Amino acid sequence: MSFVFLLFISQKLGHIGLLFLAGFASLVGISEPVTEDDDKTTTTKVSSLKGIDVSRWQHEVDWHQVKDADITFAFVKASQSDCRQDPYFERNWQETKRVGIKRGAYHFFIPTVPAIEQVKIFKNLVRLEAGDLPPVLDVEVADPTISGEQFREQIKIWLEAIEDHYGMKPMIYSNQNFYRRWLKGHFNDYSFWIARYNTAQPVLHQTDKWTFWQYTDRGILPGIKAAVDLNFFPGDWDTLHALCLPELPAPKEDHLQQLKHRQPLP
């Protein structure tokens, strides 16, 4: 009797283990994301790329190992509020480029600090180069002393000043619930990077669109000793590259300068 009981328990645990592995695989290897439409779920096959985002919580990252783990892009924290630089920003910023990972920088927004001061610290830290991803404003905390309208106005100040400085439109990061409460339908000129820890993709207002999806904050990767956020981009390399800062055109030589090259003056 005890043997039969143990056999039964063993079979049940094996079944549960398989279900767990299947669920884990669906999060870590999302190549067929589940989409939601009028409370119905469908599966859409798309090309996809995996990425991460890091800050001081991941400490010193071995970016060679991360690259070998099939990570294509990474967002690194640059700054927070008007005075706090992430201590690992410079290293992460240089190393991602060196190993060939698409890089982007983000700023953690504090609503009680004037937006223009938060613009200054980001601009002082981040030097974008051709091939870099758009700047990101991380918006995930509010303040009870600030109205929704005032909050969104400060966000717009940061976004517009950063676009004016770098010549490319930034993105907005937020989690699904915070987006619904504070951002939904107010920033349709900008694309979103949404955190939703679910097997179903982010759900946005009809006028909004998401470009990146952070689908877990418990990722495990070689080269990183702490848990790390994992992200999904629903496109291929060329589509990702099209989002990046383009190469600046080489200055055109005037007609006289061209003639000098062809027939040097005596």
JOKASUL-V933784 format. One line per field, one symbol per residue. ss: DSSP state (H for helix, E for strand, - for the rest). psi: psi as a letter, one per 20 degrees, with the letter a starting at -180 (. if undefined). burial: I if it has 24 or more other C-alpha atoms within 12 Angstrom, else O. A space follows every 50 residues. Layout:
BEGIN
ss->???
psi->???
burial->???
END
This chain:
BEGIN
ss->-HHHHHHHHHHHHHHHHHHHHHHHHHHH-----EEEE--EEEE-----EE EEEE-HHH----HHHHHH----EEEEEEEE---EE---HHHHHHHHHHH- -EEEEEEE------HHHHHHHHHHH----------EEE---------HHH HHHHHHHHHHHHHHHH----EEEEEHHHHHHHH-------EEEEE----E --------EEEEEEEEEEE--------EEEEEE---HHHHHH-------- ----HHHHHHHH----
psi->ghggghgggggghgghghgghggghhghloimqpqpoljqprpppqqqqq rrqqaihibopnhghggijkphqppppgrpcjioppijggghgghgghik ppqqqqpopohipphhhhgghghhhooqrpiqrqqpooojpapiiprhgg ghghghggghhgghgijqprrpprrgggghhhhpjiliiqqqopoonriq rqorqhirqqhqooiqjkqpqqipirqqpqqppmaaghgghhirprppqq ppqrgghghhhhnqq.
burial->OOOOOOOOOOOOOOOOOOOOOOOOOOIIIIIIIIOOOOOOOOOOOOOIII IIIIIIOIOOIIIOOIIOOOIIIIIIIIIIIIOIIIOIIOOIIIIIIOOO IIIIIIIIIIIOOIIIIIIIIIIOIIIIIOIIIIIIIIIIIIOOOOOOOO IIOIIIIIIIIIIOOIOIIIIIIIIIOOIOOIIIOIIOOIIIIIIIIIII IIIIOOOIIIIIIIIIIOIOIOOIOOOIIIIIIIIOOOOIIOIIIOOOOO OOOOOOOOOOOOOOOO
END
